[in-house]
Amino acid sequence: MEDNYEKYAIAVIIVFGALIIGGLMAASIAAGDQSGFLFALGAATAAWIAGHAMLFDRPGVYGLLVVLAALLAVASTIVLAF
Protein backbone atom coordinates (compact mmCIF):
# COMPACT_ATOMS: atom_id res chain seq x y z
CA MET A 1 0.00 0.00 0.00
CA GLU A 2 1.37 3.34 -1.02
CA ASP A 3 1.06 6.24 1.40
CA ASN A 4 0.59 9.43 -0.55
CA TYR A 5 0.43 12.20 2.03
CA GLU A 6 0.86 14.98 -0.51
CA LYS A 7 -2.68 14.60 -1.85
CA TYR A 8 -4.19 14.71 1.63
CA ALA A 9 -2.04 17.64 2.71
CA ILE A 10 -3.07 19.66 -0.32
CA ALA A 11 -6.73 18.78 0.30
CA VAL A 12 -6.49 20.02 3.89
CA ILE A 13 -4.85 23.26 2.80
CA ILE A 14 -7.43 23.93 0.09
CA VAL A 15 -10.61 22.86 1.88
CA PHE A 16 -9.99 24.42 5.28
CA GLY A 17 -7.97 27.45 4.24
CA ALA A 18 -9.68 28.57 1.09
CA LEU A 19 -13.30 27.49 1.28
CA ILE A 20 -14.53 27.17 4.84
CA ILE A 21 -12.42 29.69 6.70
CA GLY A 22 -12.28 32.07 3.73
CA GLY A 23 -16.05 32.34 3.98
CA LEU A 24 -15.79 33.23 7.66
CA MET A 25 -13.21 35.88 6.84
CA ALA A 26 -15.44 37.37 4.14
CA ALA A 27 -18.48 37.39 6.42
CA SER A 28 -16.50 39.09 9.18
CA ILE A 29 -15.24 41.75 6.79
CA ALA A 30 -18.77 42.34 5.49
CA ALA A 31 -20.09 42.66 9.04
CA GLY A 32 -17.21 44.94 10.05
CA ASP A 33 -16.18 42.61 12.88
CA GLN A 34 -12.44 42.81 13.43
CA SER A 35 -12.17 40.16 16.16
CA GLY A 36 -14.16 37.63 14.10
CA PHE A 37 -11.84 38.26 11.17
CA LEU A 38 -8.75 37.75 13.31
CA PHE A 39 -10.11 34.48 14.72
CA ALA A 40 -10.82 33.29 11.17
CA LEU A 41 -7.35 34.37 10.07
CA GLY A 42 -5.82 32.39 12.93
CA ALA A 43 -7.90 29.36 11.95
CA ALA A 44 -6.78 29.65 8.34
CA THR A 45 -3.15 29.91 9.41
CA ALA A 46 -3.41 26.89 11.72
CA ALA A 47 -5.11 24.84 8.98
CA TRP A 48 -2.46 25.88 6.46
CA ILE A 49 0.35 24.82 8.78
CA ALA A 50 -1.54 21.57 9.54
CA GLY A 51 -1.30 20.67 5.87
CA HIS A 52 2.45 21.04 6.06
CA ALA A 53 2.59 18.99 9.26
CA MET A 54 0.85 16.17 7.41
CA LEU A 55 3.24 16.56 4.51
CA PHE A 56 6.23 16.16 6.85
CA ASP A 57 4.58 13.17 8.62
CA ARG A 58 3.99 14.75 12.03
CA PRO A 59 0.62 13.30 13.12
CA GLY A 60 0.71 14.76 16.64
CA VAL A 61 1.35 18.28 15.41
CA TYR A 62 -1.25 17.79 12.68
CA GLY A 63 -3.94 16.77 15.19
CA LEU A 64 -3.14 19.67 17.49
CA LEU A 65 -3.29 22.19 14.65
CA VAL A 66 -6.58 20.83 13.30
CA VAL A 67 -8.13 21.11 16.77
CA LEU A 68 -6.76 24.66 17.08
CA ALA A 69 -8.15 25.60 13.66
CA ALA A 70 -11.56 24.17 14.57
CA LEU A 71 -11.64 26.06 17.88
CA LEU A 72 -10.66 29.32 16.22
CA ALA A 73 -13.29 28.82 13.52
CA VAL A 74 -15.94 28.21 16.19
CA ALA A 75 -14.78 31.31 18.06
CA SER A 76 -15.05 33.34 14.86
CA THR A 77 -18.55 32.03 14.24
CA ILE A 78 -19.66 32.83 17.79
CA VAL A 79 -18.22 36.34 17.64
CA LEU A 80 -19.87 36.91 14.28
CA ALA A 81 -23.25 35.60 15.42
CA PHE A 82 -23.42 37.53 18.68
C-alpha positions as CSV (number, residue, x, y, z in Angstrom):
1,M,0.0,0.0,0.0
2,E,1.4,3.3,-1.0
3,D,1.1,6.2,1.4
4,N,0.6,9.4,-0.6
5,Y,0.4,12.2,2.0
6,E,0.9,15.0,-0.5
7,K,-2.7,14.6,-1.8
8,Y,-4.2,14.7,1.6
9,A,-2.0,17.6,2.7
10,I,-3.1,19.7,-0.3
11,A,-6.7,18.8,0.3
12,V,-6.5,20.0,3.9
13,I,-4.8,23.3,2.8
14,I,-7.4,23.9,0.1
15,V,-10.6,22.9,1.9
16,F,-10.0,24.4,5.3
17,G,-8.0,27.4,4.2
18,A,-9.7,28.6,1.1
19,L,-13.3,27.5,1.3
20,I,-14.5,27.2,4.8
21,I,-12.4,29.7,6.7
22,G,-12.3,32.1,3.7
23,G,-16.0,32.3,4.0
24,L,-15.8,33.2,7.7
25,M,-13.2,35.9,6.8
26,A,-15.4,37.4,4.1
27,A,-18.5,37.4,6.4
28,S,-16.5,39.1,9.2
29,I,-15.2,41.7,6.8
30,A,-18.8,42.3,5.5
31,A,-20.1,42.7,9.0
32,G,-17.2,44.9,10.1
33,D,-16.2,42.6,12.9
34,Q,-12.4,42.8,13.4
35,S,-12.2,40.2,16.2
36,G,-14.2,37.6,14.1
37,F,-11.8,38.3,11.2
38,L,-8.7,37.8,13.3
39,F,-10.1,34.5,14.7
40,A,-10.8,33.3,11.2
41,L,-7.3,34.4,10.1
42,G,-5.8,32.4,12.9
43,A,-7.9,29.4,12.0
44,A,-6.8,29.6,8.3
45,T,-3.1,29.9,9.4
46,A,-3.4,26.9,11.7
47,A,-5.1,24.8,9.0
48,W,-2.5,25.9,6.5
49,I,0.3,24.8,8.8
50,A,-1.5,21.6,9.5
51,G,-1.3,20.7,5.9
52,H,2.4,21.0,6.1
53,A,2.6,19.0,9.3
54,M,0.8,16.2,7.4
55,L,3.2,16.6,4.5
56,F,6.2,16.2,6.9
57,D,4.6,13.2,8.6
58,R,4.0,14.8,12.0
59,P,0.6,13.3,13.1
60,G,0.7,14.8,16.6
61,V,1.4,18.3,15.4
62,Y,-1.3,17.8,12.7
63,G,-3.9,16.8,15.2
64,L,-3.1,19.7,17.5
65,L,-3.3,22.2,14.7
66,V,-6.6,20.8,13.3
67,V,-8.1,21.1,16.8
68,L,-6.8,24.7,17.1
69,A,-8.2,25.6,13.7
70,A,-11.6,24.2,14.6
71,L,-11.6,26.1,17.9
72,L,-10.7,29.3,16.2
73,A,-13.3,28.8,13.5
74,V,-15.9,28.2,16.2
75,A,-14.8,31.3,18.1
76,S,-15.0,33.3,14.9
77,T,-18.6,32.0,14.2
78,I,-19.7,32.8,17.8
79,V,-18.2,36.3,17.6
80,L,-19.9,36.9,14.3
81,A,-23.2,35.6,15.4
82,F,-23.4,37.5,18.7
